[in-house]
């Protein structure tokens, strides 16, 4: 399970780096809290991407969110980092009266998966507690994602949910694109026979993230999640009601690379290029861990 978790993180990093080569035709500007806040103010539903381990991205995102809140915005705050089963406990902690010696942020962090670096997400929880924002546990648990990968969407979503989310008539192009993303994200180390199952799990995560934020589309919501999930072509927006998509802004935070590469327009509404977080080569680490699977 630990190795599986790191494979997911490596995949997120690799997809983000790959997509940083695919942004021509999309609005770009220097990365700052003021600039990011200005983009977040454009629409009430903000899908705010990230590279999970990039410290600068998290710091600037938190500053931008603070700007919005000081200006009077009160969106729900949805986290990929909380599995949806945690919602009841999150509500209990959020609604309890303040007590001496009790840190509600610490209590909330304790409800999250410890394999996330909660030091990076704590500032968002602090803002949520300070401004009494609705905290939304948005993600699909890994065990549920594994069930979907092995048994199909019916293992988790009933027929009505599948119809509502479009999973009962999934376009072939979406499944193929997710298979390609999974293959790229795993450094082309996965057997081709495993790609459809992994792609189904990723689609189920996107559908669950979309399902989790649907109750807050009218009042406003900020979803904190990986860049791959905020893609308009294959990510969360594909599973939101068509009439609501014009209320959505998809913002990607991608690490800058010097080389000029082929491009793909229309993946995001806004792209910010950020500094590169120092990290070991994820492909090399994946090649070392893959034989032990």
C-alpha positions as MATLAB code, in Angstrom:
seq = 'XXXXXXXXXXXXXXXXXXXXXXXXXXXXXXXXXXXXXXXXXXXXXXXXXXXXXXXXXXXXXXXXXXXXXXXXXXXXXXXXXXXXXXXXXXXXXXXXXXXXXXXXXXXXXXXXXXXXXXXXXXXXXXXXXXXXXXXXXXXXXXXXXXXXXXXXXXXXXXXXXXXXXXXXXXXXXXXXXXXXXXXXXXXXXXXXXXXXXXXXXXXXXXXXXXXXXXXXXXXXXXXXXXXXXXXXXXXXXXXXXXXXXXXXXXXXXXXXXXXXXXXXXXXXXXXXXXXXXXXXXXXXXXXXXXXXX';
ca = [
       0.000    0.000    0.000;
       2.857    2.398    0.800;
       4.432    1.774   -2.600;
       1.061    2.271   -4.280;
       0.702    5.630   -2.552;
       4.067    6.808   -3.810;
       3.257    5.611   -7.316;
       0.283    7.939   -7.190;
       2.439   10.874   -6.112;
       5.000   10.124   -8.818;
       2.187    9.963  -11.356;
       0.901   13.366  -10.283;
       4.345   14.926  -10.572;
       5.011   13.384  -13.963;
       1.666   14.370  -15.430;
       2.141   17.926  -14.206;
       5.574   18.134  -15.785;
       4.263   16.660  -19.018;
       1.364   19.078  -19.119;
       3.701   22.023  -18.580;
       4.670   21.332  -22.186;
       1.044   21.549  -23.324;
      -0.225   25.021  -22.608;
      -0.013   27.230  -25.685;
      -3.289   28.988  -26.424;
      -4.052   29.232  -22.688;
      -3.729   32.477  -20.721;
      -0.434   32.674  -18.852;
       1.082   35.312  -16.547;
       3.680   35.660  -13.769;
       2.832   33.691  -10.647;
       1.895   35.714   -7.572;
      -0.787   35.695   -4.895;
      -2.392   38.858   -6.307;
      -2.495   37.468   -9.837;
      -3.859   34.133   -8.682;
      -6.515   35.778   -6.504;
      -7.616   37.909   -9.449;
      -8.158   34.790  -11.544;
      -9.959   33.008   -8.723;
     -12.388   35.923   -8.460;
     -13.517   35.534  -12.070;
     -15.904   32.635  -11.427;
     -17.590   31.141   -8.377;
     -16.352   27.568   -8.932;
     -12.564   27.410   -8.796;
     -10.711   24.217   -9.632;
      -7.280   25.087   -8.259;
      -4.546   22.737   -9.385;
      -1.279   21.861   -7.726;
       1.791   19.697   -7.860;
       1.380   17.994   -4.528;
       4.915   18.510   -3.198;
       5.592   22.014   -4.552;
       6.051   24.238   -1.488;
       5.888   27.553   -3.366;
       2.605   26.643   -5.034;
       0.921   25.840   -1.734;
       2.164   29.028   -0.062;
       0.973   31.283   -2.877;
      -2.371   29.481   -3.140;
      -3.005   30.016    0.565;
      -2.115   33.695    0.240;
      -4.469   34.055   -2.723;
      -7.298   32.363   -0.847;
      -6.713   34.698    2.089;
      -7.044   37.675   -0.301;
     -10.427   36.388   -1.451;
     -11.670   35.830    2.068;
     -10.604   39.268    3.234;
     -12.532   40.678    0.273;
     -15.692   38.959    1.539;
     -15.833   35.705   -0.422;
     -17.035   32.662    1.522;
     -16.693   29.630   -0.740;
     -16.814   26.063    0.418;
     -13.301   24.613    0.507;
     -13.010   21.120   -0.963;
      -9.952   18.932   -0.452;
      -8.690   16.039   -2.526;
      -6.661   15.259    0.588;
      -9.741   14.172    2.562;
     -11.560   10.984    1.557;
     -15.298   11.514    1.462;
     -15.868    9.055    4.331;
     -14.294   11.645    6.638;
     -17.079   14.189    6.044;
     -19.101   13.362    9.165;
     -16.091   13.668   11.455;
     -14.991   16.881    9.725;
     -18.442   18.375   10.280;
     -18.365   17.346   13.927;
     -15.016   19.055   14.499;
     -15.978   22.137   12.469;
     -19.244   22.648   14.338;
     -18.027   22.123   17.862;
     -17.702   25.121   20.147;
     -14.151   26.415   20.679;
     -12.568   24.946   23.792;
      -9.493   25.949   25.716;
      -6.492   23.833   24.830;
      -8.207   22.252   21.803;
      -6.808   23.059   18.367;
      -9.480   22.320   15.771;
      -6.934   22.443   12.971;
      -4.942   19.677   14.655;
      -8.160   17.682   14.969;
      -8.906   18.153   11.276;
      -5.398   17.166   10.224;
      -5.776   13.975   12.264;
      -8.757   13.037   10.081;
      -6.688   13.139    6.895;
      -4.519   10.443    5.378;
      -1.116   10.783    7.092;
       0.674   10.083    3.844;
      -0.180   13.586    2.656;
       2.197   16.317    3.789;
      -0.260   18.182    6.005;
       2.240   20.922    6.726;
       1.460   22.155    3.212;
      -2.330   21.977    3.645;
      -2.568   23.263    7.204;
      -2.753   26.962    6.130;
      -5.927   26.200    4.174;
      -7.504   24.526    7.179;
      -6.530   27.480    9.354;
      -8.309   29.822    6.932;
     -11.339   27.537    6.820;
     -11.596   27.548   10.620;
     -10.953   31.294   10.898;
     -13.617   32.202    8.322;
     -15.974   29.347    9.163;
     -15.877   27.884    5.668;
     -17.586   24.627    4.816;
     -14.845   21.972    4.522;
     -15.661   19.324    1.936;
     -14.056   15.883    1.947;
     -13.995   15.358   -1.791;
     -11.884   12.366   -2.714;
     -12.506    8.708   -3.370;
     -10.812    6.379   -0.902;
      -8.072    4.216   -2.381;
      -9.931    1.035   -1.435;
     -12.956    2.233   -3.414;
     -10.778    3.222   -6.362;
      -9.288   -0.269   -6.345;
     -12.780   -1.776   -6.382;
     -13.680    0.289   -9.447;
     -10.462   -0.655  -11.180;
     -11.202   -4.354  -10.679;
     -15.006   -4.504  -10.920;
     -16.068   -1.453  -12.932;
     -18.086    1.634  -12.019;
     -21.040   -0.422  -10.835;
     -18.994   -1.570   -7.844;
     -19.313    1.901   -6.340;
     -21.922    3.951   -8.195;
     -25.550    2.867   -8.421;
     -27.313    3.106  -11.826;
     -28.785    6.538  -11.066;
     -25.383    7.916  -10.064;
     -23.734    6.414  -13.116;
     -26.332    8.065  -15.333;
     -26.042   11.405  -13.551;
     -22.252   11.391  -13.931;
     -22.222    9.967  -17.450;
     -20.389    6.833  -16.395;
     -23.018    4.622  -18.010;
     -22.082    5.930  -21.459;
     -18.440    6.843  -21.062;
     -16.967    8.315  -24.272;
     -14.220    6.174  -25.746;
     -11.982    9.220  -26.130;
     -12.098    9.908  -22.388;
     -11.066    6.381  -21.439;
      -8.292    6.401  -24.043;
      -6.989    9.788  -22.900;
      -6.918    8.644  -19.279;
      -5.062    5.483  -20.283;
      -2.479    7.640  -22.028;
      -2.186    9.871  -18.946;
      -1.746    6.853  -16.683;
       0.903    5.435  -19.003;
       2.784    8.741  -19.071;
       2.407    9.179  -15.330;
       3.946    5.774  -14.681;
       6.914    6.400  -17.009;
       5.589    3.786  -19.454;
       6.480    1.116  -16.893;
       3.003   -0.379  -16.509;
       1.913   -3.404  -18.562;
      -0.587   -2.240  -21.211;
      -3.124   -4.737  -19.889;
      -3.283   -2.815  -16.579;
      -3.927    0.618  -18.088;
      -7.725    0.343  -18.577;
      -8.251   -0.597  -14.920;
      -6.037    2.233  -13.675;
      -7.795    4.657  -16.014;
     -11.196    3.603  -14.617;
      -9.942    4.349  -11.110;
      -8.768    7.798  -12.174;
     -12.090    8.526  -13.875;
     -13.899    7.419  -10.709;
     -11.798    9.870   -8.695;
     -12.674   12.725  -11.060;
     -16.356   11.789  -10.944;
     -16.274   11.644   -7.132;
     -14.555   15.036   -6.873;
     -17.233   16.473   -9.170;
     -20.012   14.798   -7.197;
     -18.586   16.174   -3.950;
     -18.600   19.813   -5.070;
     -21.951   19.772   -6.872;
     -23.950   20.936   -3.808;
     -21.771   24.071   -3.663;
     -21.744   25.154   -7.298;
     -24.259   27.946   -6.777;
     -22.805   29.331   -3.563;
     -19.181   29.004   -4.658;
     -16.464   26.452   -3.994;
     -12.684   26.147   -4.295;
     -11.399   22.634   -4.986;
      -7.779   21.967   -3.996;
      -6.507   19.110   -6.129;
      -3.849   17.917   -8.538;
      -3.471   19.528  -11.945;
      -4.615   16.397  -13.725;
      -7.998   16.541  -12.002;
      -8.724   20.127  -13.090;
      -8.252   19.456  -16.806;
     -11.303   20.527  -18.760;
     -10.908   17.798  -21.353;
     -10.748   14.712  -19.113;
     -10.932   15.889  -15.491;
     -13.572   17.071  -13.025;
     -15.360   19.459  -15.421;
     -16.369   16.530  -17.631;
     -18.541   15.259  -14.767;
     -20.251   18.520  -13.851;
     -23.628   19.518  -15.339;
     -23.117   21.097  -18.755;
     -25.107   24.172  -17.768;
     -22.792   24.767  -14.803;
     -19.465   24.513  -16.594;
     -19.441   28.181  -17.589;
     -19.322   28.977  -13.862;
     -16.089   26.992  -13.517;
     -12.539   28.247  -13.876;
      -9.778   25.663  -14.178;
      -6.405   26.933  -12.945;
      -3.228   24.907  -13.362;
       0.030   25.519  -11.507;
       2.739   23.946  -13.600;
       6.476   23.897  -13.050;
       8.479   25.882  -15.558;
      10.718   24.067  -17.986;
      13.208   25.772  -20.261;
      12.804   23.633  -23.366;
      10.180   24.484  -25.980;
       7.880   21.525  -26.544;
       4.826   20.580  -28.612;
       1.640   22.165  -27.288;
      -1.987   21.354  -26.622;
      -4.448   24.218  -26.240;
      -7.677   24.190  -24.276;
      -6.732   21.960  -21.361;
      -7.027   24.720  -18.742;
      -8.546   28.193  -18.517;
      -5.500   29.670  -16.784;
      -1.935   28.460  -16.416;
       0.675   29.773  -13.994;
       4.248   28.591  -14.366;
       6.046   28.171  -11.047;
       9.517   27.286   -9.852;
      10.546   23.647   -9.955;
      10.445   21.830   -6.633;
      13.653   19.922   -6.024;
      12.968   16.189   -5.917;
      14.569   12.911   -6.969;
      13.783   11.752  -10.490;
      10.406   10.020  -10.041;
      10.893    7.861  -13.124;
      14.156    6.517  -11.752;
      12.542    5.752   -8.405;
       9.637    4.084  -10.152;
      11.982    1.900  -12.189;
      13.636    0.749   -8.970;
      10.362    0.005   -7.186;
       8.468   -1.516  -10.084;
      10.196   -4.957  -10.077;
       9.053   -5.544   -6.483;
       5.337   -5.115   -7.363;
];
